[in-house]
């Protein structure tokens, strides 16, 4: 019995050490940077709602329009992601940071604090990204709530939490900065697409946006694999998580790209026309 009590005590001490003491002091005081349990609960509620509860509630209801809230969210996404790109770039990536291995600044200096804040804002944006799926469900866009969509949102959310909590600076922020840049383009596309049929002829670059997303994954996968192999001093646990998740995400995006853009043009055109008629 005493041995069991000791094991429980050690387990609690290990948990406290990993969750509290190992967290970076620059972000420790920020919301959701304590225990991972609130984020785990949020993730669980999100997945249950968008895969089960939401579709059930909307089954007998008309699809909602939500044009105004979607417009507001898209504008905010563009502005905040532009800020993230600028802030992370100005803190190092536009200047003296090294692409292949950039150690984290462990000081409490102003630049290190700015970068840490930017990583937390990036994490907060990933929470806001979950609204995309909620909007899909409320608008009854069932096809949009794919495994790729859910996998990408959840893994990006948790990776951004790990970076903000344990390593808010250095090597891991390049992936975030590049992702924020892609999201600027993506939400600009959404804003233009929402303007109606007159703008549609100018949205020919959607295919290339997907290509840019895949290029992003290749670049960051090579960067992180190199850091892993060469023994970069950045947080090894995060790099080890990044590498396979980025590879898996690339595979899912590539499969989507093949289905969407490499099939016969006639079949794709028929499907697009069908979707337009349904709407």
SULZI-V278999 format. One record per residue. N is the residue number from 1. RES is the residue in one letter. SS is DSSP state (A for helix, B for strand, O for the rest). PHI is phi in degrees with one decimal (* if undefined). PSI is psi in whole degrees, -180 to 180 (* if undefined). Layout:
# SULZI-V278999
n:N res:RES ss:SS phi:PHI psi:PSI
n:N res:RES ss:SS phi:PHI psi:PSI
This chain:
# SULZI-V278999
n:1 res:X ss:O phi:* psi:-43
n:2 res:X ss:A phi:-63.5 psi:-39
n:3 res:X ss:A phi:-62.9 psi:-40
n:4 res:X ss:A phi:-65.2 psi:-40
n:5 res:X ss:A phi:-63.8 psi:-39
n:6 res:X ss:A phi:-64.8 psi:-43
n:7 res:X ss:A phi:-60.6 psi:-43
n:8 res:X ss:A phi:-64.1 psi:-42
n:9 res:X ss:A phi:-62.7 psi:-43
n:10 res:X ss:A phi:-64.6 psi:-39
n:11 res:X ss:A phi:-62.2 psi:-43
n:12 res:X ss:A phi:-65.5 psi:-39
n:13 res:X ss:A phi:-65.4 psi:-41
n:14 res:X ss:A phi:-63.6 psi:-43
n:15 res:X ss:A phi:-62.4 psi:-45
n:16 res:X ss:A phi:-62.7 psi:-38
n:17 res:X ss:A phi:-66.8 psi:-45
n:18 res:X ss:A phi:-70.7 psi:-45
n:19 res:X ss:A phi:-79.2 psi:-39
n:20 res:X ss:A phi:-101.2 psi:-58
n:21 res:X ss:A phi:-72.9 psi:-33
n:22 res:X ss:O phi:-82.0 psi:-14
n:23 res:X ss:O phi:-64.1 psi:144
n:24 res:X ss:O phi:-70.1 psi:133
n:25 res:X ss:O phi:-63.5 psi:-20
n:26 res:X ss:O phi:-71.3 psi:-24
n:27 res:X ss:O phi:-122.4 psi:0
n:28 res:X ss:O phi:-57.9 psi:-32
n:29 res:X ss:O phi:-85.1 psi:-8
n:30 res:X ss:O phi:-81.1 psi:155
n:31 res:X ss:O phi:-55.6 psi:138
n:32 res:X ss:O phi:67.8 psi:12
n:33 res:X ss:O phi:-96.9 psi:10
n:34 res:X ss:O phi:-91.6 psi:-110
n:35 res:X ss:O phi:-73.3 psi:147
n:36 res:X ss:O phi:-77.7 psi:-6
n:37 res:X ss:A phi:-62.7 psi:-44
n:38 res:X ss:A phi:-59.7 psi:-39
n:39 res:X ss:A phi:-69.5 psi:-37
n:40 res:X ss:A phi:-63.1 psi:-40
n:41 res:X ss:A phi:-65.7 psi:-43
n:42 res:X ss:A phi:-60.8 psi:-44
n:43 res:X ss:A phi:-62.0 psi:-43
n:44 res:X ss:A phi:-64.2 psi:-45
n:45 res:X ss:A phi:-62.6 psi:-43
n:46 res:X ss:A phi:-58.0 psi:-51
n:47 res:X ss:A phi:-66.3 psi:-40
n:48 res:X ss:A phi:-65.1 psi:-42
n:49 res:X ss:A phi:-67.1 psi:-48
n:50 res:X ss:A phi:-76.8 psi:-19
n:51 res:X ss:A phi:-102.9 psi:-22
n:52 res:X ss:A phi:-132.9 psi:-64
n:53 res:X ss:A phi:-63.7 psi:-49
n:54 res:X ss:A phi:-58.7 psi:-54
n:55 res:X ss:A phi:-58.2 psi:-35
n:56 res:X ss:A phi:-65.3 psi:-45
n:57 res:X ss:A phi:-67.5 psi:-32
n:58 res:X ss:A phi:-89.2 psi:-7
n:59 res:X ss:O phi:-56.5 psi:-41
n:60 res:X ss:O phi:-104.6 psi:14
n:61 res:X ss:O phi:-117.3 psi:158
n:62 res:X ss:O phi:-75.2 psi:150
n:63 res:X ss:O phi:-63.1 psi:138
n:64 res:X ss:O phi:-81.5 psi:151
n:65 res:X ss:O phi:-80.5 psi:-57
n:66 res:X ss:O phi:59.7 psi:27
n:67 res:X ss:A phi:-61.8 psi:-43
n:68 res:X ss:A phi:-66.6 psi:-51
n:69 res:X ss:A phi:-62.7 psi:-36
n:70 res:X ss:A phi:-66.2 psi:-40
n:71 res:X ss:A phi:-61.7 psi:-45
n:72 res:X ss:A phi:-62.2 psi:-46
n:73 res:X ss:A phi:-62.3 psi:-42
n:74 res:X ss:A phi:-63.7 psi:-42
n:75 res:X ss:A phi:-63.7 psi:-46
n:76 res:X ss:A phi:-62.1 psi:-39
n:77 res:X ss:A phi:-61.4 psi:-44
n:78 res:X ss:A phi:-61.7 psi:-49
n:79 res:X ss:A phi:-64.1 psi:-46
n:80 res:X ss:A phi:-68.6 psi:-39
n:81 res:X ss:A phi:-68.8 psi:-34
n:82 res:X ss:A phi:-61.6 psi:-44
n:83 res:X ss:A phi:-61.3 psi:-43
n:84 res:X ss:A phi:-61.5 psi:-45
n:85 res:X ss:A phi:-59.4 psi:-47
n:86 res:X ss:A phi:-64.4 psi:-46
n:87 res:X ss:A phi:-64.7 psi:-46
n:88 res:X ss:A phi:-67.8 psi:-36
n:89 res:X ss:A phi:-67.7 psi:-45
n:90 res:X ss:A phi:-68.5 psi:-28
n:91 res:X ss:A phi:-77.8 psi:-11
n:92 res:X ss:A phi:172.3 psi:-39
n:93 res:X ss:A phi:-72.3 psi:-21
n:94 res:X ss:O phi:-90.4 psi:1
n:95 res:X ss:O phi:-133.3 psi:-98
n:96 res:X ss:O phi:-99.9 psi:7
n:97 res:X ss:O phi:-75.9 psi:149
n:98 res:X ss:O phi:-103.3 psi:127
n:99 res:X ss:O phi:-59.9 psi:-44
n:100 res:X ss:O phi:-76.6 psi:-30
n:101 res:X ss:O phi:-162.4 psi:111
n:102 res:X ss:O phi:-119.5 psi:105
n:103 res:X ss:O phi:-60.7 psi:156
n:104 res:X ss:O phi:-82.7 psi:143
n:105 res:X ss:O phi:-78.8 psi:109
n:106 res:X ss:O phi:-85.7 psi:1
n:107 res:X ss:O phi:-79.4 psi:175
n:108 res:X ss:O phi:-107.0 psi:29
n:109 res:X ss:O phi:-69.2 psi:165
n:110 res:X ss:A phi:-60.5 psi:-39
n:111 res:X ss:A phi:-69.4 psi:-41
n:112 res:X ss:A phi:-64.1 psi:-38
n:113 res:X ss:A phi:-68.5 psi:-38
n:114 res:X ss:A phi:-62.7 psi:-45
n:115 res:X ss:A phi:-64.6 psi:-41
n:116 res:X ss:A phi:-62.0 psi:-43
n:117 res:X ss:A phi:-62.3 psi:-41
n:118 res:X ss:A phi:-63.0 psi:-37
n:119 res:X ss:A phi:-67.6 psi:-35
n:120 res:X ss:A phi:-70.0 psi:-41
n:121 res:X ss:A phi:-61.7 psi:-40
n:122 res:X ss:A phi:-59.7 psi:-43
n:123 res:X ss:A phi:-60.8 psi:-44
n:124 res:X ss:A phi:-62.1 psi:-37
n:125 res:X ss:A phi:-64.0 psi:-36
n:126 res:X ss:A phi:-66.0 psi:-29
n:127 res:X ss:A phi:-68.1 psi:-44
n:128 res:X ss:A phi:-61.9 psi:-32
n:129 res:X ss:A phi:-58.1 psi:-27
n:130 res:X ss:A phi:-63.4 psi:-22
n:131 res:X ss:A phi:-62.4 psi:-28
n:132 res:X ss:A phi:-54.8 psi:-46
n:133 res:X ss:A phi:-68.6 psi:-41
n:134 res:X ss:A phi:-60.3 psi:-43
n:135 res:X ss:A phi:-63.1 psi:-40
n:136 res:X ss:A phi:-58.6 psi:-44
n:137 res:X ss:A phi:-65.9 psi:-46
n:138 res:X ss:A phi:-68.5 psi:-25
n:139 res:X ss:O phi:-93.8 psi:3
n:140 res:X ss:O phi:58.7 psi:42
n:141 res:X ss:O phi:-96.3 psi:69
n:142 res:X ss:A phi:-59.1 psi:-39
n:143 res:X ss:A phi:-63.2 psi:-26
n:144 res:X ss:A phi:-72.6 psi:-24
n:145 res:X ss:O phi:-87.1 psi:69
n:146 res:X ss:O phi:-91.9 psi:170
n:147 res:X ss:A phi:-60.9 psi:-41
n:148 res:X ss:A phi:-56.6 psi:-48
n:149 res:X ss:A phi:-59.4 psi:-49
n:150 res:X ss:A phi:-68.7 psi:-44
n:151 res:X ss:A phi:-60.1 psi:-46
n:152 res:X ss:A phi:-64.5 psi:-44
n:153 res:X ss:A phi:-64.7 psi:-45
n:154 res:X ss:A phi:-69.9 psi:-46
n:155 res:X ss:A phi:-66.7 psi:-40
n:156 res:X ss:A phi:-64.4 psi:-39
n:157 res:X ss:A phi:-59.6 psi:-49
n:158 res:X ss:A phi:-73.0 psi:-35
n:159 res:X ss:A phi:-65.0 psi:-40
n:160 res:X ss:A phi:-66.6 psi:-33
n:161 res:X ss:A phi:-65.6 psi:-44
n:162 res:X ss:A phi:-62.3 psi:-43
n:163 res:X ss:A phi:-64.2 psi:-48
n:164 res:X ss:A phi:-64.2 psi:-35
n:165 res:X ss:A phi:-82.3 psi:-43
n:166 res:X ss:A phi:-109.1 psi:-24
n:167 res:X ss:O phi:-148.9 psi:63
n:168 res:X ss:O phi:-79.8 psi:66
n:169 res:X ss:O phi:165.8 psi:176
n:170 res:X ss:O phi:69.7 psi:-146
n:171 res:X ss:O phi:-51.1 psi:-47
n:172 res:X ss:A phi:-64.9 psi:-19
n:173 res:X ss:A phi:-78.4 psi:-16
n:174 res:X ss:A phi:-64.9 psi:-45
n:175 res:X ss:A phi:-57.6 psi:-42
n:176 res:X ss:A phi:-68.4 psi:-42
n:177 res:X ss:A phi:-62.4 psi:-44
n:178 res:X ss:A phi:-66.0 psi:-40
n:179 res:X ss:A phi:-63.3 psi:-41
n:180 res:X ss:A phi:-63.7 psi:-39
n:181 res:X ss:A phi:-62.5 psi:-45
n:182 res:X ss:A phi:-60.6 psi:-38
n:183 res:X ss:A phi:-70.1 psi:-29
n:184 res:X ss:A phi:-59.7 psi:-49
n:185 res:X ss:A phi:-63.7 psi:-40
n:186 res:X ss:A phi:-64.8 psi:-45
n:187 res:X ss:A phi:-76.2 psi:-26
n:188 res:X ss:A phi:-64.4 psi:-41
n:189 res:X ss:A phi:-60.7 psi:-45
n:190 res:X ss:A phi:-60.4 psi:-41
n:191 res:X ss:A phi:-62.7 psi:-43
n:192 res:X ss:A phi:-67.4 psi:-41
n:193 res:X ss:A phi:-62.7 psi:-30
n:194 res:X ss:O phi:-75.7 psi:-8
n:195 res:X ss:O phi:-81.3 psi:-3
n:196 res:X ss:O phi:103.7 psi:-178
n:197 res:X ss:A phi:-59.1 psi:-28
n:198 res:X ss:A phi:-63.7 psi:-28
n:199 res:X ss:A phi:-88.7 psi:-18
n:200 res:X ss:A phi:-51.9 psi:-42
n:201 res:X ss:O phi:-61.2 psi:-20
n:202 res:X ss:O phi:-94.6 psi:5
n:203 res:X ss:O phi:-105.4 psi:30
n:204 res:X ss:O phi:-64.5 psi:-17
n:205 res:X ss:O phi:-87.1 psi:9
n:206 res:X ss:A phi:-58.7 psi:-43
n:207 res:X ss:A phi:-57.2 psi:-41
n:208 res:X ss:A phi:-75.6 psi:-23
n:209 res:X ss:A phi:-66.0 psi:-42
n:210 res:X ss:A phi:-64.1 psi:-39
n:211 res:X ss:A phi:-62.2 psi:-40
n:212 res:X ss:A phi:-64.0 psi:-39
n:213 res:X ss:A phi:-60.5 psi:-44
n:214 res:X ss:A phi:-67.4 psi:-38
n:215 res:X ss:A phi:-61.6 psi:-40
n:216 res:X ss:A phi:-55.1 psi:-45
n:217 res:X ss:A phi:-66.2 psi:-40
n:218 res:X ss:A phi:-63.2 psi:-47
n:219 res:X ss:A phi:-61.2 psi:-48
n:220 res:X ss:A phi:-72.5 psi:-30
n:221 res:X ss:A phi:-66.6 psi:-45
n:222 res:X ss:A phi:-61.6 psi:-43
n:223 res:X ss:A phi:-61.3 psi:-46
n:224 res:X ss:A phi:-73.4 psi:-35
n:225 res:X ss:A phi:-64.3 psi:-42
n:226 res:X ss:A phi:-61.1 psi:-44
n:227 res:X ss:A phi:-63.2 psi:-37
n:228 res:X ss:A phi:-68.7 psi:-44
n:229 res:X ss:A phi:-70.5 psi:-39
n:230 res:X ss:A phi:-87.7 psi:-2
n:231 res:X ss:O phi:78.1 psi:40
n:232 res:X ss:O phi:-58.2 psi:142
n:233 res:X ss:O phi:-77.5 psi:-3
n:234 res:X ss:O phi:-66.4 psi:160
n:235 res:X ss:O phi:-46.0 psi:110
n:236 res:X ss:A phi:-67.6 psi:-35
n:237 res:X ss:A phi:-61.7 psi:-44
n:238 res:X ss:A phi:-66.4 psi:-42
n:239 res:X ss:A phi:-61.3 psi:-41
n:240 res:X ss:A phi:-66.0 psi:-31
n:241 res:X ss:A phi:-76.4 psi:-44
n:242 res:X ss:A phi:-52.5 psi:-50
n:243 res:X ss:A phi:-58.1 psi:-55
n:244 res:X ss:A phi:-71.5 psi:-32
n:245 res:X ss:A phi:-67.6 psi:-42
n:246 res:X ss:A phi:-62.2 psi:-41
n:247 res:X ss:A phi:-63.4 psi:-44
n:248 res:X ss:A phi:-64.3 psi:-40
n:249 res:X ss:A phi:-65.4 psi:-41
n:250 res:X ss:A phi:-59.7 psi:-44
n:251 res:X ss:A phi:-60.3 psi:-41
n:252 res:X ss:A phi:-67.7 psi:-41
n:253 res:X ss:A phi:-67.1 psi:-38
n:254 res:X ss:A phi:-64.7 psi:-40
n:255 res:X ss:A phi:-63.4 psi:-41
n:256 res:X ss:A phi:-63.1 psi:-42
n:257 res:X ss:A phi:-62.0 psi:-44
n:258 res:X ss:A phi:-61.7 psi:-45
n:259 res:X ss:A phi:-68.0 psi:-34
n:260 res:X ss:A phi:-87.3 psi:-32
n:261 res:X ss:A phi:-126.1 psi:-7
n:262 res:X ss:O phi:-111.8 psi:0
n:263 res:X ss:O phi:-79.5 psi:166
n:264 res:X ss:O phi:-53.3 psi:136
n:265 res:X ss:A phi:-55.9 psi:-40
n:266 res:X ss:A phi:-61.8 psi:-43
n:267 res:X ss:A phi:-66.1 psi:-42
n:268 res:X ss:A phi:-63.3 psi:-42
n:269 res:X ss:A phi:-62.7 psi:-42
n:270 res:X ss:A phi:-62.1 psi:-41
n:271 res:X ss:A phi:-66.8 psi:-41
n:272 res:X ss:A phi:-63.2 psi:-44
n:273 res:X ss:A phi:-62.3 psi:-38
n:274 res:X ss:A phi:-64.6 psi:-44
n:275 res:X ss:A phi:-63.6 psi:-40
n:276 res:X ss:A phi:-63.1 psi:-43
n:277 res:X ss:A phi:-64.2 psi:-39
n:278 res:X ss:A phi:-63.8 psi:-40
n:279 res:X ss:O phi:-68.3 psi:*
